[in-house]
Amino acid sequence: MSFLAAKDLQVGYHKRIVVDNINMDLNKGEILCLLGPNGCGKSTILKTITNQIELLNGKMTVMDKDLNSISNGERAKYMSIVLTERIDPAMMTAGEVVALGRYPHTNYFGKLTDNDLRIIEESLICVNGMKLKNKQFKYLSDGEKQRILIARAICQESDIMVLDEPTSFLDIKYKVELLNIIKSLALKKSKTIIMSLHEIELASKIADKVLLIKDGKIYDYGAPEDIITDEAIREVYNLDSGYFNTTIGNIELPKIEEEAKIFVIGGGGKASRIYRALNRRGIAFNSGILFKNDMDYNISLKLSNKTIAEDEFVNIREEKLEEAKELIKNCDLVIDSAVSLAGIGKGNYDLIQFAIEEGKRVLSLRKEDIGLGLINYNTISPMIHDVVEYLRLVKN
Amino acid sequence: MKKSIRFKIVFVALVVFLAYTIMLNLVSGSISLSYKDIIDVILGNRIFTELEYNILFKIRIPRIISAILFGIALSISGFLLQTFFKNPIVGPFVLGISSGARLFVGLFILSNISIGFIESPLITIFLAAAVGSLLSMLLVLLFARKVDNISILVVVGMMIGYIASAGTDFMIAFANEHEIAALVSWSMGSFSGIGWNVLRLSAVIIIPTVVLVFFLSKPLEAYLLGENYAKSMGIDIKSFRLVLIILSSILSACVTAFAGPISFVGIAVPHIARLSIKTSNPKILVPALVLLGASFCLLADYFARTLFSPTELSISTVTSVMGAPIVIWLMVSRRKKV
């Protein structure tokens, strides 16, 4: 028997169904992430689960107890919430907001016992919020407010926590901090957590289960490692242009569909920044020779017109070299990302040599002089600047 | 710990201020009585003359008690509305609720007099006011559902107030001189001439209502986080909202029925209280509102009586001068924040 189960939920407003056929089951200490594009129905599902709007059909149970047949007061002991809506609690301090989490447990006048005070303190420590305790809530930053609201939910001591997009409005530092807090709540306090997220790449790192939603339909449900694939994300988010790599959690814009006049010799992750800088300025390019286990390879596949690649851990073969040489012959400029030229990378040395022999200009980020007459740069942007200038000259 | 010291200081100050304003109203007036005279009587060194006795027990003390009761009622009513709308700018007068009550009381007085009843039972007047304030409250709520912007809601409230006033004026135009005098002096708002029987009824209405509000401190505090959070903590939102509306309407209706519409107390007092005590916790705020609401109205009434004596100003003239600037300041400072 699972701890929390939803069977054939139908959610929506005023009899208008927004999402249908929602099924899930969660154990204690598990995290469920709702993923999907804006307007897919994530919020409607969460609003129904938290009883802000009425469930149209179906059944939700906690340990076989029907969540819809109980009063708000009893429900409060099972479930606490963190919402996206901004609150403005007049002159309350952060500590007072957190203390309100004890509401279902205190007496008629809301008197806080020593035990309540201890739990409030623990909850604040849990979110690193002890310093904020005596500050007025309305003067906190967005990140601090979010942490205080989570502390309030923790302090309610319910087994289930529901969070609606807890990471929105937060910068990267707080995002990571927050997800860490959520993860430890699940691991250490066995909280069952349901939340919606915008960030696909974060979902696969924190969730035990994922509900993929597209246009009011459940696209898929399961463990993130099984269901979050490049293909699924492309379909769920309707990514006609651009690309999302679910393995490395990376987003790229579409490639430039023009004849490539630039050849980038890349590898070792050193060329990815160059690819993006060129792509950003609308310059088409080819790239090679990359090993297939190289990060540059993944990104080149998405951004370069042609990618010349070699299998992992083998010397660059003659046929690949010829292919690359052909592309270099037809280009105006060659960029050298300063990839290692030793060992199996020797082939790329041959390429640079070939380019010089062909009379091509080779712009290089290499620190050491390899004696081939390369044009050296210390950083990428002045190099890209020169590329843009050069292409303009050629065009006129 | 700092906070609890602040609470104590503010409460001592409020009690002292209330005692001071009560004394001020006891001794000042056309017949002067000194503090020493009163203390002497209390100590048994002398007895009041008949004139002094009459002035104190038939005029000044009833007037002081009415200022205290109605000051409390207006402040708590304003506080409830502000909690309900999550906005410090609203109050029974601003939202047109007082004017709605006034229209119904006027309707009642006029129609009754013309039918032939000379003496109107107090409870009926109160009920007329309660119906009037509930109806205008419902009207405001109807609009509140359509507009998110609180400034627009305040404008809507003012318009409802104007329409209700127009209705009252319309009736006045067709009333005879005798009735006009009664209606106009009543609708100016005043604590004068309120008898013990009215005070007794008002006390029976206001005191239990305020006690009830104090007993709602816990959900009132939780409600500050917004309805969704309040609901998630176990509050039955629908009935709680209804209770808020009914309690605040009863309080403002009682004031309007017996003292006439009194402006801005409902906004000014909660705001001054929050600023001085620096908390939104109803358990502390409600008692503070009781003390401050009473002394605020006592002070306003003192000014109304003495500033241009022997001419007496209407109480709303004084409370408007004291309260309207606070509302303007609140609106401006809120706009800046958003």
Interface residues (C-beta under 8 A of the other chain):
Chain A: T50 N51 Q52 S71 N72 G73 E74 R75 A76 K77 M79 S80 I81 L83 E85 I87 D88 P89 A90 M91 M92 E96 V97 L100 G101 Y103 P104 T106 Y108 F109 G110 Q156
Chain B: K86 P88 F215 S217 K218 E221 A222 L224 L225 G226 N228 Y229 K231 S232 M233 G234 I235 D236 I237 R274 K278 T279 S280 N281 K283
